[in-house]
Amino acid sequence: MYDIVIIGGGPVGSYLAGRLAEAGDKVLTLERKGELEEQVCCTGIVSWECVNSFAIDKNVILKWTDSATIFSPSGRLLRLQQEKTQACILNRAAFNLAMARQAQSKGVKYVLNCLVRDVQISHNGVSIKATWQEEKLTFKARAAVIATGFDSNFGERLGLGKVSDFALGAQAEVETNSLEGIEVYLGRKVAPGFFAWLVPLQPKRALVGLLSRHSPGLYLRKLISSLLTQQKITSVMEKISYRGVSLKPPARTYGLRLVIVGDAAGQVKPVTGGGIYYGLLSADIAANILHQALKTNDLSAKNLANYEREWKQKLGRELQIAYYARKLYEHLGDKQIDGLFDMMSSNGIVEALLKAEDLSFDWHAKAILRALKLTGRSILSKPFRRRGLLK
Ligand SMILES: Cc1cc2nc3c(=O)[nH]c(=O)nc-3n(C[C@H](O)[C@H](O)[C@H](O)COP(=O)(O)OP(=O)(O)OC[C@H]3O[C@@H](n4cnc5c(N)ncnc54)[C@H](O)[C@@H]3O)c2cc1C
């Protein structure tokens, strides 16, 4: 019997598996993909803070970046440039493999091509039913971790509720002319309620993608055609890939002998849809709580509730404020977004945010609240005041 079975060998599952094995627990990871370095629909941008905190293998970093240019619906632009390097772009498939290799070097066993179909939990243990090369297998463990990303309903089936809000992502790799840095495009015709991006990977290669509540492929094809006309890109290298992004956690992220981490737990920045750093931060917390629970043989829901308490202590307020900001942004029309651009550039709001070092790649609440304060008692700040988030 294993101490823990981790379902899902993405970055969050692999990191958690490695932490537990390092602490001496017997860990098995089940992954439905046949190869760990299979392409992932993800841009792979993470902060310097994330790279340092989790000692991300430098070999998987394609590029460092310290700026981004944001285009308003009417084409006005805002350049955000910070003195210190803020973020880097990972080779996302190589990152998955590197995280799994690290876990394997600490003793974690992986079964690939293994699609988990059912998880049964009792007071005596966990039983996981899976299909491996058409064979039906059952794995037994003392506890299970759901790290299956956006694309699963285990949380709901196990009575923890479902990710209660999400967006759809679409992305493709393209050939570019000369792209200096990251470009972000706003507007209801481009990516209604969300944003689109063009992110350089290597000389002449970039990722173009967007998030939307519906028809992401349709919007992305329109954007690609516009970028081709502008000669920002010269051709499309790969067909469009799709994946969902969790925006709001399920009601509960723990149960008897069970925790949920990463995208499956909605540990994702609601403004940008970035989930790698928050997932890893939460996996760290899960590793400490689970290891202790295994040691004391107390895998009760009451004890594992400490996991949720701790990750919400770290990320809860951030998720709440950023989620309200996201909902607010979704209601803005193109004219209002253009108006915001004017206000941000002419009132020195951007400079003030950059100077106060509030504009962090990972932590958005401070910048959101400061920006709202700088806009005065505007209609934008009302919902935040009503909920006591802004004085
Ligand atoms: C278009 C797009 C762009 C993004 N860009 C960024 C970005 O720039 N920066 C960032 O931080 N985040 C980004 N994200 C989000 C990021 O990709 C996720 O937050 C991250 O992958 C979460 O990691 P995870 O390990 O929780 O889940 P995943 O990476 O989804 O891994 C889950 C794993 O579980 C496996 N699995 C699922 N179900 C089963 C099953 N039943 N049995 C066995 N295995 C199973 C899957 O095959 C997968 O390997 C983006 C997302 C999208 C859609």
The ligand as an SDF file (V2000), in Angstrom:
LIG
                    3D

 53 58  0  0  0  0  0  0  0  0999 V2000
   -4.0360   29.2350  -22.4900 C   0  0  0  0  0  0  0  0  0  0  0  0
   -3.4690   29.1490  -21.1040 C   0  0  0  0  0  0  0  0  0  0  0  0
   -2.3380   29.8880  -20.7600 C   0  0  0  0  0  0  0  0  0  0  0  0
   -1.8170   29.8120  -19.4590 C   0  0  0  0  0  0  0  0  0  0  0  0
   -0.7140   30.5490  -19.1620 N   0  0  0  0  0  0  0  0  0  0  0  0
   -0.1980   30.5030  -17.9100 C   0  0  0  0  0  0  0  0  0  0  0  0
    0.9710   31.2540  -17.5740 C   0  0  0  0  0  0  0  0  0  0  0  0
    1.5410   31.9570  -18.4100 O   0  0  0  0  0  0  0  0  0  0  0  0
    1.4360   31.1900  -16.2950 N   0  0  0  0  0  0  0  0  0  0  0  0
    0.8230   30.4100  -15.3280 C   0  0  0  0  0  0  0  0  0  0  0  0
    1.2590   30.4280  -14.1650 O   0  0  0  0  0  0  0  0  0  0  0  0
   -0.2770   29.6840  -15.6400 N   0  0  0  0  0  0  0  0  0  0  0  0
   -0.7870   29.6920  -16.8900 C   0  0  0  0  0  0  0  0  0  0  0  0
   -1.8820   28.9360  -17.2010 N   0  0  0  0  0  0  0  0  0  0  0  0
   -2.4540   28.0460  -16.1480 C   0  0  0  0  0  0  0  0  0  0  0  0
   -1.5040   26.8470  -15.9010 C   0  0  0  0  0  0  0  0  0  0  0  0
   -1.3380   26.1470  -17.0890 O   0  0  0  0  0  0  0  0  0  0  0  0
   -2.0770   25.9710  -14.7960 C   0  0  0  0  0  0  0  0  0  0  0  0
   -2.3350   26.7760  -13.6770 O   0  0  0  0  0  0  0  0  0  0  0  0
   -1.1120   24.8590  -14.3930 C   0  0  0  0  0  0  0  0  0  0  0  0
   -0.8550   23.9740  -15.4520 O   0  0  0  0  0  0  0  0  0  0  0  0
   -1.7190   24.0840  -13.2190 C   0  0  0  0  0  0  0  0  0  0  0  0
   -0.9500   22.9720  -12.9190 O   0  0  0  0  0  0  0  0  0  0  0  0
   -1.6400   21.6700  -12.3090 P   0  0  0  0  0  0  0  0  0  0  0  0
   -0.5040   20.7200  -12.0430 O   0  0  0  0  0  0  0  0  0  0  0  0
   -2.5640   22.0370  -11.2350 O   0  0  0  0  0  0  0  0  0  0  0  0
   -2.5590   21.1060  -13.4880 O   0  0  0  0  0  0  0  0  0  0  0  0
   -2.1720   20.6020  -14.9410 P   0  0  0  0  0  0  0  0  0  0  0  0
   -0.9520   21.2480  -15.4460 O   0  0  0  0  0  0  0  0  0  0  0  0
   -3.4050   20.7120  -15.7560 O   0  0  0  0  0  0  0  0  0  0  0  0
   -1.8320   19.0720  -14.7090 O   0  0  0  0  0  0  0  0  0  0  0  0
   -2.8320   18.1260  -14.4020 C   0  0  0  0  0  0  0  0  0  0  0  0
   -2.3720   16.7560  -14.8740 C   0  0  0  0  0  0  0  0  0  0  0  0
   -3.3380   15.7850  -14.4820 O   0  0  0  0  0  0  0  0  0  0  0  0
   -3.5120   14.8550  -15.5180 C   0  0  0  0  0  0  0  0  0  0  0  0
   -4.8560   14.2490  -15.3640 N   0  0  0  0  0  0  0  0  0  0  0  0
   -6.0580   14.8730  -15.4680 C   0  0  0  0  0  0  0  0  0  0  0  0
   -7.0620   14.0150  -15.2450 N   0  0  0  0  0  0  0  0  0  0  0  0
   -6.4750   12.7990  -15.0050 C   0  0  0  0  0  0  0  0  0  0  0  0
   -6.9860   11.5040  -14.7200 C   0  0  0  0  0  0  0  0  0  0  0  0
   -8.3110   11.2640  -14.6280 N   0  0  0  0  0  0  0  0  0  0  0  0
   -6.1170   10.4830  -14.5310 N   0  0  0  0  0  0  0  0  0  0  0  0
   -4.7650   10.6970  -14.5950 C   0  0  0  0  0  0  0  0  0  0  0  0
   -4.2260   11.9190  -14.8680 N   0  0  0  0  0  0  0  0  0  0  0  0
   -5.0610   12.9430  -15.0720 C   0  0  0  0  0  0  0  0  0  0  0  0
   -3.3870   15.6960  -16.7860 C   0  0  0  0  0  0  0  0  0  0  0  0
   -3.0490   14.9080  -17.8950 O   0  0  0  0  0  0  0  0  0  0  0  0
   -2.2650   16.6810  -16.3890 C   0  0  0  0  0  0  0  0  0  0  0  0
   -0.9990   16.1960  -16.7380 O   0  0  0  0  0  0  0  0  0  0  0  0
   -2.4390   28.9800  -18.4850 C   0  0  0  0  0  0  0  0  0  0  0  0
   -3.5610   28.2260  -18.8350 C   0  0  0  0  0  0  0  0  0  0  0  0
   -4.0720   28.3030  -20.1240 C   0  0  0  0  0  0  0  0  0  0  0  0
   -5.2740   27.4770  -20.4880 C   0  0  0  0  0  0  0  0  0  0  0  0
  1  2  1  0
  2  3  1  0
  2 52  2  0
  3  4  2  0
  4  5  1  0
  4 50  1  0
  5  6  2  0
  6  7  1  0
  6 13  1  0
  7  8  2  0
  7  9  1  0
  9 10  1  0
 10 11  2  0
 10 12  1  0
 12 13  2  0
 13 14  1  0
 14 15  1  0
 14 50  1  0
 15 16  1  0
 16 17  1  0
 16 18  1  0
 18 19  1  0
 18 20  1  0
 20 21  1  0
 20 22  1  0
 22 23  1  0
 23 24  1  0
 24 25  2  0
 24 26  1  0
 24 27  1  0
 27 28  1  0
 28 29  2  0
 28 30  1  0
 28 31  1  0
 31 32  1  0
 32 33  1  0
 33 34  1  0
 33 48  1  0
 34 35  1  0
 35 36  1  0
 35 46  1  0
 36 37  1  0
 36 45  1  0
 37 38  2  0
 38 39  1  0
 39 40  1  0
 39 45  2  0
 40 41  1  0
 40 42  2  0
 42 43  1  0
 43 44  2  0
 44 45  1  0
 46 47  1  0
 46 48  1  0
 48 49  1  0
 50 51  2  0
 51 52  1  0
 52 53  1  0
M  END
$$$$
